[in-house]
């Protein structure tokens, strides 16, 4: 699939996944450590948010490397 995309498109997709990882990290993980600011975040939400954030970031790096 990546072979049909040009370099700018691959970089855009990679940046999109990185941005999703940042948003998820900010909402789930940071909210866990600052409970009064964004409400209470449960431990399962913290764990799932951390795992998904890491997975999206790793996907972003893989997409960017495969596109080179």
N, CA, C and O atoms as CSV, one atom per row, in Angstrom:
chain,resi,resn,atom,element,x,y,z
A,1,UNK,N,N,0.811,-1.189,0.000
A,1,UNK,CA,C,0.000,0.000,0.000
A,1,UNK,C,C,0.863,1.264,0.000
A,1,UNK,O,O,0.554,2.219,-0.712
A,2,UNK,N,N,1.926,1.279,0.780
A,2,UNK,CA,C,2.767,2.467,0.856
A,2,UNK,C,C,3.509,2.740,-0.441
A,2,UNK,O,O,3.928,3.871,-0.688
A,3,UNK,N,N,3.674,1.729,-1.267
A,3,UNK,CA,C,4.408,1.928,-2.524
A,3,UNK,C,C,3.632,2.807,-3.503
A,3,UNK,O,O,4.228,3.393,-4.407
A,4,UNK,N,N,2.321,2.907,-3.337
A,4,UNK,CA,C,1.511,3.726,-4.231
A,4,UNK,C,C,1.457,5.191,-3.796
A,4,UNK,O,O,0.954,6.038,-4.534
A,5,UNK,N,N,1.972,5.494,-2.604
A,5,UNK,CA,C,1.920,6.857,-2.081
A,5,UNK,C,C,3.255,7.564,-2.291
A,5,UNK,O,O,4.311,6.932,-2.294
A,6,UNK,N,N,3.196,8.884,-2.467
A,6,UNK,CA,C,4.446,9.619,-2.594
A,6,UNK,C,C,4.972,9.998,-1.198
A,6,UNK,O,O,4.316,9.749,-0.186
A,7,UNK,N,N,6.142,10.591,-1.170
A,7,UNK,CA,C,6.816,10.866,0.102
A,7,UNK,C,C,6.007,11.807,0.994
A,7,UNK,O,O,5.945,11.612,2.208
A,8,UNK,N,N,5.395,12.813,0.405
A,8,UNK,CA,C,4.613,13.781,1.191
A,8,UNK,C,C,3.397,13.099,1.817
A,8,UNK,O,O,3.061,13.383,2.966
A,9,UNK,N,N,2.740,12.214,1.091
A,9,UNK,CA,C,1.584,11.506,1.621
A,9,UNK,C,C,1.986,10.578,2.766
A,9,UNK,O,O,1.277,10.480,3.768
A,10,UNK,N,N,3.107,9.909,2.619
A,10,UNK,CA,C,3.586,9.015,3.680
A,10,UNK,C,C,3.935,9.810,4.930
A,10,UNK,O,O,3.611,9.397,6.043
A,11,UNK,N,N,4.599,10.956,4.748
A,11,UNK,CA,C,4.930,11.797,5.899
A,11,UNK,C,C,3.668,12.325,6.572
A,11,UNK,O,O,3.628,12.436,7.797
A,12,UNK,N,N,2.645,12.649,5.799
A,12,UNK,CA,C,1.387,13.141,6.362
A,12,UNK,C,C,0.687,12.064,7.182
A,12,UNK,O,O,0.171,12.340,8.265
A,13,UNK,N,N,0.669,10.850,6.670
A,13,UNK,CA,C,0.057,9.740,7.412
A,13,UNK,C,C,0.832,9.477,8.700
A,13,UNK,O,O,0.231,9.253,9.751
A,14,UNK,N,N,2.142,9.504,8.626
A,14,UNK,CA,C,2.975,9.293,9.801
A,14,UNK,C,C,2.731,10.382,10.843
A,14,UNK,O,O,2.611,10.089,12.033
A,15,UNK,N,N,2.657,11.635,10.400
A,15,UNK,CA,C,2.379,12.742,11.320
A,15,UNK,C,C,0.990,12.613,11.940
A,15,UNK,O,O,0.796,12.951,13.108
A,16,UNK,N,N,0.027,12.126,11.165
A,16,UNK,CA,C,-1.329,11.926,11.671
A,16,UNK,C,C,-1.330,10.922,12.819
A,16,UNK,O,O,-1.944,11.167,13.858
A,17,UNK,N,N,-0.648,9.794,12.637
A,17,UNK,CA,C,-0.571,8.794,13.700
A,17,UNK,C,C,0.175,9.337,14.916
A,17,UNK,O,O,-0.202,9.048,16.051
A,18,UNK,N,N,1.223,10.116,14.692
A,18,UNK,CA,C,1.954,10.712,15.808
A,18,UNK,C,C,1.062,11.697,16.563
A,18,UNK,O,O,1.097,11.743,17.793
A,19,UNK,N,N,0.267,12.482,15.841
A,19,UNK,CA,C,-0.647,13.423,16.492
A,19,UNK,C,C,-1.726,12.688,17.289
A,19,UNK,O,O,-2.079,13.107,18.391
A,20,UNK,N,N,-2.247,11.595,16.731
A,20,UNK,CA,C,-3.218,10.789,17.480
A,20,UNK,C,C,-2.610,10.256,18.769
A,20,UNK,O,O,-3.261,10.247,19.814
A,21,UNK,N,N,-1.358,9.812,18.691
A,21,UNK,CA,C,-0.677,9.301,19.880
A,21,UNK,C,C,-0.538,10.395,20.925
A,21,UNK,O,O,-0.731,10.143,22.114
A,22,UNK,N,N,-0.203,11.616,20.493
A,22,UNK,CA,C,-0.059,12.730,21.432
A,22,UNK,C,C,-1.383,13.098,22.087
A,22,UNK,O,O,-1.434,13.358,23.289
A,23,UNK,N,N,-2.455,13.120,21.298
A,23,UNK,CA,C,-3.772,13.450,21.843
A,23,UNK,C,C,-4.215,12.388,22.841
A,23,UNK,O,O,-4.715,12.711,23.918
A,24,UNK,N,N,-4.033,11.138,22.484
A,24,UNK,CA,C,-4.418,10.046,23.380
A,24,UNK,C,C,-3.588,10.066,24.646
A,24,UNK,O,O,-4.114,9.855,25.738
A,25,UNK,N,N,-2.301,10.318,24.512
A,25,UNK,CA,C,-1.424,10.403,25.675
A,25,UNK,C,C,-1.867,11.548,26.583
A,25,UNK,O,O,-1.938,11.392,27.802
A,26,UNK,N,N,-2.159,12.681,25.988
A,26,UNK,CA,C,-2.566,13.839,26.773
A,26,UNK,C,C,-3.880,13.638,27.489
A,26,UNK,O,O,-4.037,14.082,28.626
A,27,UNK,N,N,-4.823,12.981,26.849
A,27,UNK,CA,C,-6.134,12.825,27.464
A,27,UNK,C,C,-6.202,11.683,28.475
A,27,UNK,O,O,-6.871,11.815,29.500
A,28,UNK,N,N,-5.536,10.582,28.214
A,28,UNK,CA,C,-5.639,9.423,29.099
A,28,UNK,C,C,-4.528,9.360,30.134
A,28,UNK,O,O,-4.790,9.108,31.310
A,29,UNK,N,N,-3.314,9.581,29.718
A,29,UNK,CA,C,-2.182,9.376,30.608
A,29,UNK,C,C,-1.970,10.579,31.517
A,29,UNK,O,O,-1.828,10.415,32.729
A,30,UNK,N,N,-1.946,11.772,30.961
A,30,UNK,CA,C,-1.737,12.955,31.784
A,30,UNK,C,C,-2.926,13.158,32.721
A,30,UNK,O,O,-2.751,13.558,33.872
A,31,UNK,N,N,-4.124,12.886,32.233
A,31,UNK,CA,C,-5.315,12.982,33.083
A,31,UNK,C,C,-5.264,12.066,34.289
A,31,UNK,O,O,-5.875,12.361,35.316
A,32,UNK,N,N,-4.550,10.969,34.182
A,32,UNK,CA,C,-4.408,10.042,35.304
A,32,UNK,C,C,-3.590,10.670,36.427
A,32,UNK,O,O,-3.885,10.452,37.602
A,33,UNK,N,N,-2.567,11.444,36.080
A,33,UNK,CA,C,-1.688,12.031,37.080
A,33,UNK,C,C,-2.208,13.365,37.606
A,33,UNK,O,O,-1.757,13.830,38.653
A,34,UNK,N,N,-3.145,13.981,36.902
A,34,UNK,CA,C,-3.735,15.248,37.349
A,34,UNK,C,C,-5.252,15.041,37.409
A,34,UNK,O,O,-5.971,15.547,36.547
A,35,UNK,N,N,-5.747,14.313,38.404
A,35,UNK,CA,C,-7.159,13.920,38.415
A,35,UNK,C,C,-8.124,15.082,38.593
A,35,UNK,O,O,-9.243,15.018,38.084
A,36,UNK,N,N,-7.737,16.138,39.292
A,36,UNK,CA,C,-8.660,17.244,39.521
A,36,UNK,C,C,-8.888,18.087,38.292
A,36,UNK,O,O,-9.926,18.738,38.174
A,37,UNK,N,N,-7.944,18.090,37.375
A,37,UNK,CA,C,-8.020,18.950,36.198
A,37,UNK,C,C,-9.014,18.419,35.165
A,37,UNK,O,O,-9.826,19.184,34.646
A,38,UNK,N,N,-8.962,17.150,34.868
A,38,UNK,CA,C,-9.800,16.580,33.805
A,38,UNK,C,C,-10.758,15.518,34.314
A,38,UNK,O,O,-11.328,14.775,33.515
A,39,UNK,N,N,-10.946,15.427,35.601
A,39,UNK,CA,C,-11.787,14.374,36.151
A,39,UNK,C,C,-10.952,13.147,36.452
A,39,UNK,O,O,-9.766,13.087,36.126
A,40,UNK,N,N,-11.575,12.188,37.068
A,40,UNK,CA,C,-10.859,10.961,37.432
A,40,UNK,C,C,-10.706,10.039,36.228
A,40,UNK,O,O,-11.656,9.794,35.485
A,41,UNK,N,N,-9.504,9.540,36.057
A,41,UNK,CA,C,-9.212,8.560,35.008
A,41,UNK,C,C,-8.875,7.257,35.711
A,41,UNK,O,O,-7.970,7.206,36.545
A,42,UNK,N,N,-9.608,6.200,35.368
A,42,UNK,CA,C,-9.395,4.918,36.034
A,42,UNK,C,C,-8.107,4.252,35.557
A,42,UNK,O,O,-7.538,4.631,34.534
A,43,UNK,N,N,-7.667,3.268,36.306
A,43,UNK,CA,C,-6.440,2.545,35.957
A,43,UNK,C,C,-6.579,1.818,34.610
A,43,UNK,O,O,-5.649,1.866,33.805
A,44,UNK,N,N,-7.711,1.144,34.337
A,44,UNK,CA,C,-7.826,0.519,33.006
A,44,UNK,C,C,-7.747,1.534,31.862
A,44,UNK,O,O,-7.152,1.252,30.822
A,45,UNK,N,N,-8.343,2.708,32.052
A,45,UNK,CA,C,-8.252,3.746,31.026
A,45,UNK,C,C,-6.817,4.200,30.850
A,45,UNK,O,O,-6.372,4.440,29.728
A,46,UNK,N,N,-6.091,4.320,31.950
A,46,UNK,CA,C,-4.682,4.703,31.911
A,46,UNK,C,C,-3.859,3.668,31.144
A,46,UNK,O,O,-3.040,4.022,30.296
A,47,UNK,N,N,-4.083,2.391,31.446
A,47,UNK,CA,C,-3.311,1.317,30.808
A,47,UNK,C,C,-3.629,1.232,29.316
A,47,UNK,O,O,-2.721,1.159,28.489
A,48,UNK,N,N,-4.915,1.241,28.975
A,48,UNK,CA,C,-5.306,1.156,27.565
A,48,UNK,C,C,-4.821,2.385,26.806
A,48,UNK,O,O,-4.333,2.268,25.683
A,49,UNK,N,N,-4.953,3.556,27.410
A,49,UNK,CA,C,-4.470,4.777,26.769
A,49,UNK,C,C,-2.978,4.752,26.532
A,49,UNK,O,O,-2.501,5.177,25.480
A,50,UNK,N,N,-2.239,4.253,27.512
A,50,UNK,CA,C,-0.781,4.155,27.367
A,50,UNK,C,C,-0.398,3.201,26.249
A,50,UNK,O,O,0.469,3.507,25.430
A,51,UNK,N,N,-1.047,2.042,26.218
A,51,UNK,CA,C,-0.738,1.042,25.197
A,51,UNK,C,C,-1.109,1.537,23.791
A,51,UNK,O,O,-0.333,1.375,22.849
A,52,UNK,N,N,-2.283,2.135,23.657
A,52,UNK,CA,C,-2.691,2.645,22.351
A,52,UNK,C,C,-1.804,3.796,21.906
A,52,UNK,O,O,-1.464,3.902,20.727
A,53,UNK,N,N,-1.433,4.647,22.832
A,53,UNK,CA,C,-0.546,5.758,22.498
A,53,UNK,C,C,0.808,5.252,22.009
A,53,UNK,O,O,1.334,5.736,21.006
A,54,UNK,N,N,1.361,4.284,22.717
A,54,UNK,CA,C,2.639,3.701,22.310
A,54,UNK,C,C,2.502,2.998,20.955
A,54,UNK,O,O,3.380,3.118,20.101
A,55,UNK,N,N,1.407,2.269,20.762
A,55,UNK,CA,C,1.183,1.577,19.498
A,55,UNK,C,C,1.057,2.525,18.322
A,55,UNK,O,O,1.597,2.263,17.247
A,56,UNK,N,N,0.343,3.631,18.522
A,56,UNK,CA,C,0.207,4.614,17.449
A,56,UNK,C,C,1.540,5.278,17.133
A,56,UNK,O,O,1.857,5.523,15.969
A,57,UNK,N,N,2.320,5.568,18.168
A,57,UNK,CA,C,3.622,6.182,17.931
A,57,UNK,C,C,4.557,5.228,17.187
A,57,UNK,O,O,5.266,5.640,16.268
A,58,UNK,N,N,4.558,3.958,17.582
A,58,UNK,CA,C,5.387,2.962,16.902
A,58,UNK,C,C,4.931,2.795,15.450
A,58,UNK,O,O,5.758,2.666,14.547
A,59,UNK,N,N,3.616,2.799,15.230
A,59,UNK,CA,C,3.095,2.708,13.861
A,59,UNK,C,C,3.552,3.891,13.025
A,59,UNK,O,O,3.888,3.743,11.850
A,60,UNK,N,N,3.562,5.058,13.637
A,60,UNK,CA,C,4.020,6.260,12.946
A,60,UNK,C,C,5.469,6.121,12.494
A,60,UNK,O,O,5.809,6.470,11.363
A,61,UNK,N,N,6.313,5.615,13.374
A,61,UNK,CA,C,7.734,5.446,13.047
A,61,UNK,C,C,7.912,4.383,11.959
A,61,UNK,O,O,8.713,4.563,11.041
A,62,UNK,N,N,7.179,3.292,12.057
A,62,UNK,CA,C,7.282,2.220,11.061
A,62,UNK,C,C,6.845,2.710,9.692
A,62,UNK,O,O,7.499,2.428,8.688
A,63,UNK,N,N,5.728,3.452,9.649
A,63,UNK,CA,C,5.247,3.978,8.370
A,63,UNK,C,C,6.289,4.906,7.762
A,63,UNK,O,O,6.548,4.851,6.559
A,64,UNK,N,N,6.875,5.740,8.574
A,64,UNK,CA,C,7.865,6.692,8.068
A,64,UNK,C,C,9.103,5.971,7.562
A,64,UNK,O,O,9.660,6.358,6.535
A,65,UNK,N,N,9.551,4.923,8.264
A,65,UNK,CA,C,10.737,4.175,7.828
A,65,UNK,C,C,10.469,3.387,6.555
A,65,UNK,O,O,11.324,3.323,5.671
A,66,UNK,N,N,9.279,2.782,6.454
A,66,UNK,CA,C,8.967,2.006,5.253
A,66,UNK,C,C,8.800,2.886,4.028
A,66,UNK,O,O,8.991,2.432,2.900
A,67,UNK,N,N,8.446,4.132,4.244
A,67,UNK,CA,C,8.238,5.039,3.131
A,67,UNK,C,C,9.522,5.575,2.524
A,67,UNK,O,O,9.488,6.184,1.455
A,68,UNK,N,N,10.646,5.361,3.179
A,68,UNK,CA,C,11.924,5.865,2.660
A,68,UNK,C,C,12.474,5.002,1.564
A,68,UNK,O,O,13.542,5.294,1.025
